[in-house]
Amino acid sequence: MFRRAIFLSLIALFVLVIVWTLVRPYQGKKPPPQQGEIVKQSKPTPTRVLRPADLQVTLSEIELIGRDSSSKHKDTRAKHRLTIQNNGSVAYRNIMLEFAYQDRKGKTTKTNTCLLEETVGAGHTVSIPEFVADSVPAQTTSCVVAIRHADMESKQ
């Protein structure tokens, strides 16, 4: 009799476990609420143009003005006068200028870059009357200025 009671109680427990596992998924589980899509509008970033064809350096003059005391080499300082013309239909800003300093033989002795933070409007010309560059080689006789890249102004 004792064995029969233990056997029936184990069978009943087993049946309860099976029924509980079958009924449990259907007990009205609600799916978790879906989060809505959040759309943020960001400020447009400038478009960088490499060597823009519509920006031209129309005037480039160099004048050596004295020795650079901070340099270990025999370098001097130079004063540049530049004019940049925009022949395009968009404005440019953050213009990266590349200065290639040349000696009497026309050989490039040093190349420097400089960021010009002015905005050149569409169809406008900007003059930079005095830009002083440090660490210019003393044997420099000429300088070729090119535009490496510039950021297009966004139209608003």
N, CA, C and O atoms as a GROMACS GRO file, in nm:
protein
  624
    1MET      N    1   0.081  -0.118   0.000
    1MET     CA    2   0.000   0.000   0.000
    1MET      C    3   0.086   0.126   0.000
    1MET      O    4   0.060   0.223  -0.071
    2PHE      N    5   0.189   0.121   0.081
    2PHE     CA    6   0.278   0.236   0.089
    2PHE      C    7   0.344   0.261  -0.047
    2PHE      O    8   0.361   0.375  -0.089
    3ARG      N    9   0.380   0.152  -0.115
    3ARG     CA   10   0.442   0.167  -0.247
    3ARG      C   11   0.344   0.226  -0.347
    3ARG      O   12   0.381   0.309  -0.431
    4ARG      N   13   0.221   0.184  -0.337
    4ARG     CA   14   0.121   0.235  -0.430
    4ARG      C   15   0.100   0.385  -0.409
    4ARG      O   16   0.084   0.456  -0.507
    5ALA      N   17   0.099   0.434  -0.288
    5ALA     CA   18   0.080   0.576  -0.259
    5ALA      C   19   0.197   0.658  -0.313
    5ALA      O   20   0.177   0.765  -0.370
    6ILE      N   21   0.317   0.608  -0.296
    6ILE     CA   22   0.435   0.679  -0.349
    6ILE      C   23   0.430   0.679  -0.501
    6ILE      O   24   0.458   0.781  -0.564
    7PHE      N   25   0.395   0.566  -0.562
    7PHE     CA   26   0.388   0.556  -0.708
    7PHE      C   27   0.283   0.651  -0.765
    7PHE      O   28   0.310   0.720  -0.864
    8LEU      N   29   0.165   0.656  -0.706
    8LEU     CA   30   0.059   0.743  -0.755
    8LEU      C   31   0.093   0.891  -0.735
    8LEU      O   32   0.061   0.975  -0.819
    9SER      N   33   0.156   0.921  -0.623
    9SER     CA   34   0.195   1.062  -0.601
    9SER      C   35   0.303   1.105  -0.700
    9SER      O   36   0.302   1.220  -0.746
   10LEU      N   37   0.397   1.017  -0.733
   10LEU     CA   38   0.499   1.051  -0.834
   10LEU      C   39   0.436   1.067  -0.972
   10LEU      O   40   0.475   1.157  -1.047
   11ILE      N   41   0.341   0.982  -1.007
   11ILE     CA   42   0.271   0.993  -1.135
   11ILE      C   43   0.194   1.126  -1.140
   11ILE      O   44   0.198   1.196  -1.240
   12ALA      N   45   0.126   1.159  -1.030
   12ALA     CA   46   0.050   1.285  -1.026
   12ALA      C   47   0.144   1.405  -1.039
   12ALA      O   48   0.113   1.501  -1.110
   13LEU      N   49   0.256   1.399  -0.972
   13LEU     CA   50   0.354   1.508  -0.982
   13LEU      C   51   0.407   1.520  -1.125
   13LEU      O   52   0.423   1.630  -1.176
   14PHE      N   53   0.434   1.407  -1.188
   14PHE     CA   54   0.483   1.407  -1.326
   14PHE      C   55   0.379   1.466  -1.421
   14PHE      O   56   0.414   1.543  -1.510
   15VAL      N   57   0.253   1.431  -1.404
   15VAL     CA   58   0.145   1.484  -1.488
   15VAL      C   59   0.131   1.634  -1.466
   15VAL      O   60   0.111   1.708  -1.562
   16LEU      N   61   0.143   1.680  -1.341
   16LEU     CA   62   0.135   1.824  -1.313
   16LEU      C   63   0.249   1.902  -1.381
   16LEU      O   64   0.227   2.010  -1.434
   17VAL      N   65   0.367   1.846  -1.380
   17VAL     CA   66   0.482   1.913  -1.445
   17VAL      C   67   0.459   1.922  -1.595
   17VAL      O   68   0.486   2.025  -1.655
   18ILE      N   69   0.409   1.815  -1.655
   18ILE     CA   70   0.384   1.816  -1.800
   18ILE      C   71   0.275   1.917  -1.834
   18ILE      O   72   0.290   1.995  -1.928
   19VAL      N   73   0.167   1.918  -1.760
   19VAL     CA   74   0.058   2.013  -1.785
   19VAL      C   75   0.108   2.156  -1.764
   19VAL      O   76   0.074   2.245  -1.842
   20TRP      N   77   0.186   2.179  -1.662
   20TRP     CA   78   0.237   2.315  -1.633
   20TRP      C   79   0.326   2.365  -1.746
   20TRP      O   80   0.316   2.481  -1.786
   21THR      N   81   0.414   2.278  -1.801
   21THR     CA   82   0.502   2.320  -1.910
   21THR      C   83   0.425   2.343  -2.039
   21THR      O   84   0.467   2.425  -2.122
   22LEU      N   85   0.313   2.273  -2.059
   22LEU     CA   86   0.234   2.295  -2.180
   22LEU      C   87   0.147   2.420  -2.170
   22LEU      O   88   0.127   2.489  -2.270
   23VAL      N   89   0.096   2.450  -2.053
   23VAL     CA   90   0.005   2.563  -2.035
   23VAL      C   91   0.082   2.694  -2.016
   23VAL      O   92   0.031   2.801  -2.050
   24ARG      N   93   0.200   2.688  -1.964
   24ARG     CA   94   0.278   2.808  -1.930
   24ARG      C   95   0.298   2.904  -2.047
   24ARG      O   96   0.278   3.024  -2.027
   25PRO      N   97   0.336   2.861  -2.170
   25PRO     CA   98   0.356   2.958  -2.278
   25PRO      C   99   0.228   3.031  -2.319
   25PRO      O  100   0.237   3.139  -2.377
   26TYR      N  101   0.111   2.978  -2.291
   26TYR     CA  102  -0.015   3.038  -2.334
   26TYR      C  103  -0.083   3.117  -2.224
   26TYR      O  104  -0.203   3.143  -2.234
   27GLN      N  105  -0.014   3.156  -2.120
   27GLN     CA  106  -0.076   3.225  -2.008
   27GLN      C  107  -0.088   3.375  -2.033
   27GLN      O  108  -0.081   3.453  -1.938
   28GLY      N  109  -0.104   3.416  -2.152
   28GLY     CA  110  -0.127   3.557  -2.182
   28GLY      C  111   0.000   3.641  -2.178
   28GLY      O  112  -0.002   3.757  -2.138
   29LYS      N  113   0.106   3.581  -2.221
   29LYS     CA  114   0.230   3.659  -2.229
   29LYS      C  115   0.212   3.766  -2.335
   29LYS      O  116   0.174   3.738  -2.449
   30LYS      N  117   0.238   3.887  -2.297
   30LYS     CA  118   0.229   3.996  -2.393
   30LYS      C  119   0.368   4.021  -2.450
   30LYS      O  120   0.467   4.022  -2.377
   31PRO      N  121   0.376   4.039  -2.580
   31PRO     CA  122   0.508   4.068  -2.636
   31PRO      C  123   0.557   4.202  -2.583
   31PRO      O  124   0.477   4.293  -2.558
   32PRO      N  125   0.688   4.215  -2.567
   32PRO     CA  126   0.740   4.342  -2.517
   32PRO      C  127   0.708   4.454  -2.616
   32PRO      O  128   0.712   4.434  -2.737
   33PRO      N  129   0.675   4.571  -2.565
   33PRO     CA  130   0.641   4.681  -2.656
   33PRO      C  131   0.760   4.717  -2.743
   33PRO      O  132   0.874   4.729  -2.697
   34GLN      N  133   0.730   4.735  -2.871
   34GLN     CA  134   0.837   4.772  -2.964
   34GLN      C  135   0.862   4.921  -2.953
   34GLN      O  136   0.770   5.002  -2.949
   35GLN      N  137   0.990   4.954  -2.948
   35GLN     CA  138   1.025   5.095  -2.941
   35GLN      C  139   1.013   5.156  -3.080
   35GLN      O  140   1.050   5.094  -3.180
   36GLY      N  141   0.961   5.276  -3.084
   36GLY     CA  142   0.948   5.345  -3.212
   36GLY      C  143   1.084   5.388  -3.264
   36GLY      O  144   1.180   5.402  -3.188
   37GLU      N  145   1.091   5.408  -3.391
   37GLU     CA  146   1.216   5.450  -3.452
   37GLU      C  147   1.236   5.598  -3.425
   37GLU      O  148   1.147   5.680  -3.448
   38ILE      N  149   1.354   5.631  -3.375
   38ILE     CA  150   1.386   5.770  -3.344
   38ILE      C  151   1.470   5.824  -3.459
   38ILE      O  152   1.577   5.772  -3.490
   39VAL      N  153   1.422   5.929  -3.520
   39VAL     CA  154   1.491   5.991  -3.632
   39VAL      C  155   1.538   6.129  -3.587
   39VAL      O  156   1.459   6.213  -3.547
   40LYS      N  157   1.668   6.150  -3.596
   40LYS     CA  158   1.724   6.280  -3.562
   40LYS      C  159   1.780   6.342  -3.690
   40LYS      O  160   1.842   6.274  -3.772
   41GLN      N  161   1.758   6.468  -3.704
   41GLN     CA  162   1.811   6.537  -3.820
   41GLN      C  163   1.939   6.607  -3.776
   41GLN      O  164   1.938   6.688  -3.684
   42SER      N  165   2.048   6.575  -3.843
   42SER     CA  166   2.176   6.633  -3.805
   42SER      C  167   2.214   6.745  -3.901
   42SER      O  168   2.165   6.754  -4.014
   43LYS      N  169   2.301   6.828  -3.852
   43LYS     CA  170   2.351   6.939  -3.933
   43LYS      C  171   2.439   6.880  -4.044
   43LYS      O  172   2.523   6.795  -4.016
   44PRO      N  173   2.421   6.924  -4.168
   44PRO     CA  174   2.502   6.868  -4.276
   44PRO      C  175   2.649   6.904  -4.259
   44PRO      O  176   2.684   7.015  -4.220
   45THR      N  177   2.734   6.808  -4.289
   45THR     CA  178   2.878   6.831  -4.279
   45THR      C  179   2.928   6.886  -4.413
   45THR      O  180   2.870   6.858  -4.518
   46PRO      N  181   3.036   6.962  -4.409
   46PRO     CA  182   3.086   7.018  -4.534
   46PRO      C  183   3.145   6.908  -4.624
   46PRO      O  184   3.196   6.807  -4.577
   47THR      N  185   3.136   6.933  -4.753
   47THR     CA  186   3.191   6.840  -4.851
   47THR      C  187   3.330   6.889  -4.887
   47THR      O  188   3.348   7.003  -4.929
   48ARG      N  189   3.428   6.802  -4.872
   48ARG     CA  190   3.567   6.839  -4.903
   48ARG      C  191   3.596   6.805  -5.048
   48ARG      O  192   3.569   6.695  -5.095
   49VAL      N  193   3.652   6.903  -5.118
   49VAL     CA  194   3.687   6.886  -5.259
   49VAL      C  195   3.839   6.888  -5.270
   49VAL      O  196   3.903   6.982  -5.225
   50LEU      N  197   3.896   6.783  -5.330
   50LEU     CA  198   4.040   6.776  -5.349
   50LEU      C  199   4.080   6.849  -5.476
   50LEU      O  200   4.025   6.824  -5.583
   51ARG      N  201   4.173   6.939  -5.463
   51ARG     CA  202   4.225   7.020  -5.574
   51ARG      C  203   4.111   7.074  -5.661
   51ARG      O  204   4.100   7.037  -5.778
   52PRO      N  205   4.025   7.161  -5.605
   52PRO     CA  206   3.910   7.211  -5.680
   52PRO      C  207   3.955   7.289  -5.804
   52PRO      O  208   4.044   7.374  -5.797
   53ALA      N  209   3.892   7.259  -5.916
   53ALA     CA  210   3.930   7.322  -6.043
   53ALA      C  211   3.884   7.467  -6.051
   53ALA      O  212   3.946   7.547  -6.122
   54ASP      N  213   3.778   7.503  -5.979
   54ASP     CA  214   3.727   7.640  -5.988
   54ASP      C  215   3.793   7.736  -5.890
   54ASP      O  216   3.762   7.855  -5.892
   55LEU      N  217   3.883   7.690  -5.805
   55LEU     CA  218   3.963   7.778  -5.719
   55LEU      C  219   4.103   7.788  -5.777
   55LEU      O  220   4.167   7.687  -5.806
   56GLN      N  221   4.149   7.911  -5.795
   56GLN     CA  222   4.281   7.932  -5.853
   56GLN      C  223   4.357   8.037  -5.773
   56GLN      O  224   4.300   8.134  -5.725
   57VAL      N  225   4.488   8.014  -5.760
   57VAL     CA  226   4.576   8.114  -5.701
   57VAL      C  227   4.623   8.201  -5.817
   57VAL      O  228   4.703   8.157  -5.899
   58THR      N  229   4.572   8.325  -5.824
   58THR     CA  230   4.604   8.411  -5.938
   58THR      C  231   4.727   8.497  -5.914
   58THR      O  232   4.791   8.541  -6.009
   59LEU      N  233   4.761   8.521  -5.787
   59LEU     CA  234   4.880   8.600  -5.755
   59LEU      C  235   4.952   8.533  -5.639
   59LEU      O  236   4.891   8.500  -5.538
   60SER      N  237   5.081   8.514  -5.656
   60SER     CA  238   5.163   8.455  -5.550
   60SER      C  239   5.299   8.524  -5.552
   60SER      O  240   5.380   8.501  -5.641
   61GLU      N  241   5.322   8.607  -5.451
   61GLU     CA  242   5.451   8.675  -5.439
   61GLU      C  243   5.514   8.636  -5.306
   61GLU      O  244   5.444   8.618  -5.206
   62ILE      N  245   5.646   8.625  -5.306
   62ILE     CA  246   5.718   8.589  -5.184
   62ILE      C  247   5.830   8.690  -5.161
   62ILE      O  248   5.894   8.737  -5.255
   63GLU      N  249   5.852   8.722  -5.034
   63GLU     CA  250   5.960   8.812  -4.996
   63GLU      C  251   6.024   8.755  -4.870
   63GLU      O  252   5.958   8.741  -4.767
   64LEU      N  253   6.154   8.723  -4.878
   64LEU     CA  254   6.226   8.674  -4.760
   64LEU      C  255   6.251   8.791  -4.668
   64LEU      O  256   6.302   8.894  -4.712
   65ILE      N  257   6.216   8.778  -4.540
   65ILE     CA  258   6.222   8.894  -4.450
   65ILE      C  259   6.320   8.878  -4.335
   65ILE      O  260   6.334   8.972  -4.256
   66GLY      N  261   6.386   8.770  -4.322
   66GLY     CA  262   6.484   8.759  -4.213
   66GLY      C  263   6.496   8.618  -4.162
   66GLY      O  264   6.420   8.529  -4.200
   67ARG      N  265   6.593   8.602  -4.076
   67ARG     CA  266   6.624   8.469  -4.025
   67ARG      C  267   6.522   8.426  -3.921
   67ARG      O  268   6.473   8.506  -3.841
   68ASP      N  269   6.491   8.298  -3.923
   68ASP     CA  270   6.400   8.238  -3.825
   68ASP      C  271   6.482   8.194  -3.705
   68ASP      O  272   6.560   8.099  -3.714
   69SER      N  273   6.467   8.263  -3.593
   69SER     CA  274   6.548   8.234  -3.475
   69SER      C  275   6.508   8.103  -3.407
   69SER      O  276   6.587   8.047  -3.332
   70SER      N  277   6.390   8.054  -3.430
   70SER     CA  278   6.344   7.931  -3.366
   70SER      C  279   6.390   7.805  -3.439
   70SER      O  280   6.374   7.695  -3.387
   71SER      N  281   6.446   7.819  -3.557
   71SER     CA  282   6.486   7.704  -3.637
   71SER      C  283   6.632   7.668  -3.613
   71SER      O  284   6.715   7.757  -3.593
   72LYS      N  285   6.664   7.539  -3.616
   72LYS     CA  286   6.802   7.492  -3.599
   72LYS      C  287   6.879   7.505  -3.730
   72LYS      O  288   7.001   7.521  -3.729
   73HIS      N  289   6.808   7.498  -3.841
   73HIS     CA  290   6.872   7.505  -3.973
   73HIS      C  291   6.885   7.652  -4.015
   73HIS      O  292   6.842   7.743  -3.944
   74LYS      N  293   6.946   7.672  -4.131
   74LYS     CA  294   6.960   7.808  -4.184
   74LYS      C  295   6.832   7.845  -4.257
   74LYS      O  296   6.831   7.860  -4.379
   75ASP      N  297   6.726   7.859  -4.182
   75ASP     CA  298   6.597   7.893  -4.240
   75ASP      C  299   6.566   8.040  -4.217
   75ASP      O  300   6.617   8.102  -4.124
   76THR      N  301   6.482   8.094  -4.303
   76THR     CA  302   6.440   8.233  -4.290
   76THR      C  303   6.288   8.236  -4.278
   76THR      O  304   6.221   8.133  -4.281
   77ARG      N  305   6.238   8.356  -4.266
   77ARG     CA  306   6.093   8.376  -4.267
   77ARG      C  307   6.058   8.441  -4.400
   77ARG      O  308   6.140   8.510  -4.460
   78ALA      N  309   5.937   8.418  -4.445
   78ALA     CA  310   5.895   8.473  -4.574
   78ALA      C  311   5.757   8.534  -4.560
   78ALA      O  312   5.670   8.484  -4.489
   79LYS      N  313   5.740   8.645  -4.632
   79LYS     CA  314   5.610   8.712  -4.636
   79LYS      C  315   5.548   8.681  -4.773
   79LYS      O  316   5.608   8.707  -4.877
   80HIS      N  317   5.428   8.627  -4.770
   80HIS     CA  318   5.357   8.591  -4.893
   80HIS      C  319   5.243   8.689  -4.916
   80HIS      O  320   5.177   8.734  -4.822
   81ARG      N  321   5.220   8.722  -5.042
   81ARG     CA  322   5.102   8.797  -5.084
   81ARG      C  323   5.029   8.706  -5.182
   81ARG      O  324   5.085   8.663  -5.283
   82LEU      N  325   4.903   8.677  -5.151
   82LEU     CA  326   4.827   8.582  -5.231
   82LEU      C  327   4.694   8.642  -5.274
   82LEU      O  328   4.636   8.724  -5.204
   83THR      N  329   4.647   8.598  -5.389
   83THR     CA  330   4.512   8.628  -5.435
   83THR      C  331   4.452   8.498  -5.484
   83THR      O  332   4.508   8.428  -5.568
   84ILE      N  333   4.334   8.466  -5.428
   84ILE     CA  334   4.265   8.343  -5.465
   84ILE      C  335   4.134   8.380  -5.531
   84ILE      O  336   4.056   8.459  -5.478
   85GLN      N  337   4.110   8.323  -5.648
   85GLN     CA  338   3.989   8.353  -5.726
   85GLN      C  339   3.902   8.229  -5.733
   85GLN      O  340   3.950   8.118  -5.758
   86ASN      N  341   3.772   8.249  -5.711
   86ASN     CA  342   3.674   8.141  -5.720
   86ASN      C  343   3.593   8.162  -5.848
   86ASN      O  344   3.515   8.256  -5.856
   87ASN      N  345   3.612   8.075  -5.945
   87ASN     CA  346   3.540   8.084  -6.072
   87ASN      C  347   3.415   7.997  -6.074
   87ASN      O  348   3.348   7.988  -6.177
   88GLY      N  349   3.383   7.934  -5.964
   88GLY     CA  350   3.271   7.841  -5.960
   88GLY      C  351   3.142   7.904  -5.911
   88GLY      O  352   3.131   8.025  -5.896
   89SER      N  353   3.043   7.817  -5.887
   89SER     CA  354   2.911   7.864  -5.844
   89SER      C  355   2.884   7.833  -5.697
   89SER      O  356   2.773   7.858  -5.649
   90VAL      N  357   2.982   7.780  -5.626
   90VAL     CA  358   2.968   7.753  -5.483
   90VAL      C  359   3.080   7.823  -5.406
   90VAL      O  360   3.188   7.849  -5.461
   91ALA      N  361   3.053   7.852  -5.280
   91ALA     CA  362   3.154   7.915  -5.195
   91ALA      C  363   3.240   7.807  -5.131
   91ALA      O  364   3.195   7.694  -5.109
   92TYR      N  365   3.365   7.842  -5.100
   92TYR     CA  366   3.458   7.750  -5.036
   92TYR      C  367   3.512   7.814  -4.909
   92TYR      O  368   3.528   7.936  -4.901
   93ARG      N  369   3.541   7.729  -4.810
   93ARG     CA  370   3.607   7.776  -4.689
   93ARG      C  371   3.706   7.669  -4.645
   93ARG      O  372   3.711   7.560  -4.703
   94ASN      N  373   3.784   7.699  -4.542
   94ASN     CA  374   3.888   7.607  -4.492
   94ASN      C  375   3.974   7.556  -4.607
   94ASN      O  376   3.981   7.436  -4.634
   95ILE      N  377   4.039   7.647  -4.672
   95ILE     CA  378   4.121   7.615  -4.789
   95ILE      C  379   4.261   7.576  -4.741
   95ILE      O  380   4.326   7.652  -4.670
   96MET      N  381   4.306   7.457  -4.781
   96MET     CA  382   4.440   7.410  -4.745
   96MET      C  383   4.534   7.447  -4.858
   96MET      O  384   4.523   7.397  -4.970
   97LEU      N  385   4.628   7.537  -4.827
   97LEU     CA  386   4.726   7.582  -4.926
   97LEU      C  387   4.854   7.501  -4.912
   97LEU      O  388   4.893   7.463  -4.802
   98GLU      N  389   4.917   7.475  -5.025
   98GLU     CA  390   5.043   7.402  -5.027
   98GLU      C  391   5.150   7.494  -5.087
   98GLU      O  392   5.137   7.540  -5.200
   99PHE      N  393   5.255   7.519  -5.011
   99PHE     CA  394   5.364   7.605  -5.054
   99PHE      C  395   5.484   7.518  -5.090
   99PHE      O  396   5.535   7.444  -5.005
  100ALA      N  397   5.529   7.525  -5.214
  100ALA     CA  398   5.647   7.450  -5.259
  100ALA      C  399   5.758   7.552  -5.284
  100ALA      O  400   5.754   7.627  -5.382
  101TYR      N  401   5.858   7.556  -5.195
  101TYR     CA  402   5.967   7.652  -5.206
  101TYR      C  403   6.075   7.595  -5.297
  101TYR      O  404   6.118   7.481  -5.282
  102GLN      N  405   6.118   7.679  -5.395
  102GLN     CA  406   6.214   7.634  -5.495
  102GLN      C  407   6.340   7.719  -5.490
  102GLN      O  408   6.336   7.837  -5.456
  103ASP      N  409   6.453   7.655  -5.525
  103ASP     CA  410   6.579   7.728  -5.530
  103ASP      C  411   6.601   7.784  -5.671
  103ASP      O  412   6.511   7.780  -5.754
  104ARG      N  413   6.722   7.835  -5.697
  104ARG     CA  414   6.752   7.897  -5.828
  104ARG      C  415   6.740   7.799  -5.944
  104ARG      O  416   6.707   7.839  -6.056
  105LYS      N  417   6.766   7.672  -5.918
  105LYS     CA  418   6.760   7.572  -6.025
  105LYS      C  419   6.617   7.523  -6.051
  105LYS      O  420   6.595   7.445  -6.144
  106GLY      N  421   6.522   7.568  -5.972
  106GLY     CA  422   6.384   7.526  -5.988
  106GLY      C  423   6.351   7.398  -5.911
  106GLY      O  424   6.242   7.343  -5.926
  107LYS      N  425   6.446   7.352  -5.831
  107LYS     CA  426   6.425   7.231  -5.752
  107LYS      C  427   6.350   7.265  -5.624
  107LYS      O  428   6.382   7.362  -5.556
  108THR      N  429   6.250   7.185  -5.593
  108THR     CA  430   6.172   7.208  -5.471
  108THR      C  431   6.255   7.166  -5.351
  108THR      O  432   6.298   7.051  -5.341
  109THR      N  433   6.278   7.261  -5.260
  109THR     CA  434   6.359   7.233  -5.141
  109THR      C  435   6.275   7.200  -5.018
  109THR      O  436   6.321   7.128  -4.930
  110LYS      N  437   6.155   7.252  -5.012
  110LYS     CA  438   6.069   7.225  -4.897
  110LYS      C  439   5.924   7.250  -4.937
  110LYS      O  440   5.895   7.335  -5.021
  111THR      N  441   5.835   7.175  -4.874
  111THR     CA  442   5.692   7.193  -4.898
  111THR      C  443   5.623   7.209  -4.763
  111THR      O  444   5.641   7.128  -4.673
  112ASN      N  445   5.544   7.313  -4.751
  112ASN     CA  446   5.465   7.339  -4.629
  112ASN      C  447   5.318   7.348  -4.666
  112ASN      O  448   5.283   7.372  -4.782
  113THR      N  449   5.234   7.328  -4.568
  113THR     CA  450   5.090   7.347  -4.587
  113THR      C  451   5.039   7.445  -4.482
  113THR      O  452   5.096   7.458  -4.374
  114CYS      N  453   4.932   7.512  -4.517
  114CYS     CA  454   4.871   7.608  -4.426
  114CYS      C  455   4.721   7.612  -4.451
  114CYS      O  456   4.676   7.608  -4.565
  115LEU      N  457   4.644   7.619  -4.342
  115LEU     CA  458   4.499   7.625  -4.353
  115LEU      C  459   4.454   7.770  -4.355
  115LEU      O  460   4.484   7.846  -4.263
  116LEU      N  461   4.382   7.808  -4.458
  116LEU     CA  462   4.325   7.941  -4.471
  116LEU      C  463   4.177   7.930  -4.437
  116LEU      O  464   4.102   7.865  -4.510
  117GLU      N  465   4.135   7.991  -4.328
  117GLU     CA  466   3.999   7.974  -4.279
  117GLU      C  467   3.900   8.075  -4.336
  117GLU      O  468   3.786   8.081  -4.291
  118GLU      N  469   3.940   8.153  -4.432
  118GLU     CA  470   3.850   8.250  -4.493
  118GLU      C  471   3.754   8.180  -4.589
  118GLU      O  472   3.781   8.072  -4.640
  119THR      N  473   3.641   8.246  -4.612
  119THR     CA  474   3.543   8.196  -4.708
  119THR      C  475   3.558   8.275  -4.838
  119THR      O  476   3.561   8.398  -4.838
  120VAL      N  477   3.568   8.201  -4.947
  120VAL     CA  478   3.575   8.263  -5.080
  120VAL      C  479   3.441   8.237  -5.147
  120VAL      O  480   3.409   8.123  -5.182
  121GLY      N  481   3.364   8.343  -5.164
  121GLY     CA  482   3.231   8.331  -5.223
  121GLY      C  483   3.236   8.294  -5.370
  121GLY      O  484   3.339   8.306  -5.435
  122ALA      N  485   3.123   8.248  -5.420
  122ALA     CA  486   3.114   8.209  -5.561
  122ALA      C  487   3.136   8.331  -5.649
  122ALA      O  488   3.068   8.433  -5.634
  123GLY      N  489   3.232   8.321  -5.741
  123GLY     CA  490   3.262   8.430  -5.833
  123GLY      C  491   3.341   8.544  -5.770
  123GLY      O  492   3.357   8.649  -5.833
  124HIS      N  493   3.391   8.528  -5.649
  124HIS     CA  494   3.465   8.634  -5.580
  124HIS      C  495   3.615   8.606  -5.579
  124HIS      O  496   3.660   8.495  -5.607
  125THR      N  497   3.689   8.710  -5.544
  125THR     CA  498   3.833   8.701  -5.530
  125THR      C  499   3.871   8.749  -5.391
  125THR      O  500   3.818   8.849  -5.342
  126VAL      N  501   3.961   8.677  -5.327
  126VAL     CA  502   4.008   8.713  -5.193
  126VAL      C  503   4.157   8.740  -5.199
  126VAL      O  504   4.233   8.660  -5.254
  127SER      N  505   4.198   8.853  -5.142
  127SER     CA  506   4.340   8.886  -5.135
  127SER      C  507   4.389   8.868  -4.992
  127SER      O  508   4.325   8.911  -4.897
  128ILE      N  509   4.502   8.804  -4.979
  128ILE     CA  510   4.569   8.791  -4.850
  128ILE      C  511   4.695   8.875  -4.861
  128ILE      O  512   4.795   8.830  -4.917
  129PRO      N  513   4.692   8.998  -4.808
  129PRO     CA  514   4.802   9.090  -4.832
  129PRO      C  515   4.931   9.051  -4.760
  129PRO      O  516   5.040   9.079  -4.811
  130GLU      N  517   4.921   8.989  -4.645
  130GLU     CA  518   5.043   8.956  -4.572
  130GLU      C  519   5.024   8.828  -4.494
  130GLU      O  520   4.948   8.822  -4.397
  131PHE      N  521   5.093   8.726  -4.538
  131PHE     CA  522   5.094   8.598  -4.468
  131PHE      C  523   5.239   8.562  -4.444
  131PHE      O  524   5.316   8.547  -4.539
  132VAL      N  525   5.279   8.549  -4.318
  132VAL     CA  526   5.418   8.522  -4.283
  132VAL      C  527   5.435   8.373  -4.255
  132VAL      O  528   5.362   8.315  -4.174
  133ALA      N  529   5.532   8.313  -4.323
  133ALA     CA  530   5.562   8.171  -4.304
  133ALA      C  531   5.698   8.158  -4.238
  133ALA      O  532   5.794   8.226  -4.276
  134ASP      N  533   5.708   8.071  -4.140
  134ASP     CA  534   5.834   8.044  -4.072
  134ASP      C  535   5.902   7.923  -4.136
  134ASP      O  536   5.838   7.847  -4.210
  135SER      N  537   6.029   7.905  -4.108
  135SER     CA  538   6.107   7.788  -4.153
  135SER      C  539   6.107   7.772  -4.305
  135SER      O  540   6.077   7.665  -4.357
  136VAL      N  541   6.140   7.880  -4.373
  136VAL     CA  542   6.154   7.876  -4.519
  136VAL      C  543   6.303   7.861  -4.548
  136VAL      O  544   6.384   7.934  -4.491
  137PRO      N  545   6.343   7.767  -4.636
  137PRO     CA  546   6.485   7.750  -4.666
  137PRO      C  547   6.548   7.881  -4.717
  137PRO      O  548   6.486   7.954  -4.794
  138ALA      N  549   6.670   7.908  -4.673
  138ALA     CA  550   6.738   8.033  -4.706
  138ALA      C  551   6.766   8.047  -4.855
  138ALA      O  552   6.770   8.159  -4.906
  139GLN      N  553   6.785   7.936  -4.926
  139GLN     CA  554   6.816   7.942  -5.069
  139GLN      C  555   6.692   7.955  -5.157
  139GLN      O  556   6.702   7.938  -5.279
  140THR      N  557   6.578   7.984  -5.099
  140THR     CA  558   6.453   7.995  -5.174
  140THR      C  559   6.454   8.119  -5.263
  140THR      O  560   6.487   8.229  -5.218
  141THR      N  561   6.419   8.100  -5.390
  141THR     CA  562   6.406   8.213  -5.482
  141THR      C  563   6.262   8.229  -5.531
  141THR      O  564   6.222   8.338  -5.572
  142SER      N  565   6.185   8.122  -5.528
  142SER     CA  566   6.046   8.131  -5.572
  142SER      C  567   5.961   8.031  -5.492
  142SER      O  568   6.012   7.943  -5.423
  143CYS      N  569   5.832   8.050  -5.505
  143CYS     CA  570   5.739   7.964  -5.434
  143CYS      C  571   5.618   7.937  -5.524
  143CYS      O  572   5.560   8.029  -5.581
  144VAL      N  573   5.582   7.811  -5.535
  144VAL     CA  574   5.464   7.772  -5.611
  144VAL      C  575   5.355   7.738  -5.509
  144VAL      O  576   5.373   7.652  -5.424
  145VAL      N  577   5.242   7.808  -5.520
  145VAL     CA  578   5.132   7.788  -5.426
  145VAL      C  579   5.020   7.714  -5.499
  145VAL      O  580   4.978   7.754  -5.608
  146ALA      N  581   4.974   7.606  -5.438
  146ALA     CA  582   4.863   7.528  -5.495
  146ALA      C  583   4.758   7.507  -5.386
  146ALA      O  584   4.787   7.519  -5.267
  147ILE      N  585   4.639   7.475  -5.429
  147ILE     CA  586   4.530   7.448  -5.335
  147ILE      C  587   4.513   7.297  -5.326
  147ILE      O  588   4.481   7.232  -5.425
  148ARG      N  589   4.536   7.244  -5.206
  148ARG     CA  590   4.526   7.099  -5.185
  148ARG      C  591   4.382   7.053  -5.174
  148ARG      O  592   4.340   6.960  -5.243
  149HIS      N  593   4.306   7.119  -5.088
  149HIS     CA  594   4.164   7.087  -5.075
  149HIS      C  595   4.091   7.205  -5.014
  149HIS      O  596   4.153   7.295  -4.957
  150ALA      N  597   3.959   7.203  -5.025
  150ALA     CA  598   3.874   7.308  -4.968
  150ALA      C  599   3.738   7.247  -4.936
  150ALA      O  600   3.697   7.148  -4.996
  151ASP      N  601   3.670   7.307  -4.839
  151ASP     CA  602   3.537   7.260  -4.800
  151ASP      C  603   3.432   7.347  -4.868
  151ASP      O  604   3.439   7.470  -4.864
  152MET      N  605   3.333   7.282  -4.931
  152MET     CA  606   3.225   7.356  -4.995
  152MET      C  607   3.130   7.407  -4.888
  152MET      O  608   3.095   7.335  -4.795
  153GLU      N  609   3.088   7.531  -4.901
  153GLU     CA  610   2.989   7.589  -4.810
  153GLU      C  611   2.853   7.529  -4.845
  153GLU      O  612   2.820   7.514  -4.962
  154SER      N  613   2.777   7.497  -4.744
  154SER     CA  614   2.643   7.444  -4.769
  154SER      C  615   2.550   7.558  -4.806
  154SER      O  616   2.557   7.666  -4.748
  155LYS      N  617   2.463   7.532  -4.902
  155LYS     CA  618   2.366   7.634  -4.945
  155LYS      C  619   2.250   7.634  -4.847
  155LYS      O  620   2.193   7.529  -4.818
  156GLN      N  621   2.216   7.750  -4.795
  156GLN     CA  622   2.107   7.760  -4.697
  156GLN      C  623   2.008   7.863  -4.738
  156GLN      O  624   1.909   7.885  -4.668
   0.00000   0.00000   0.00000
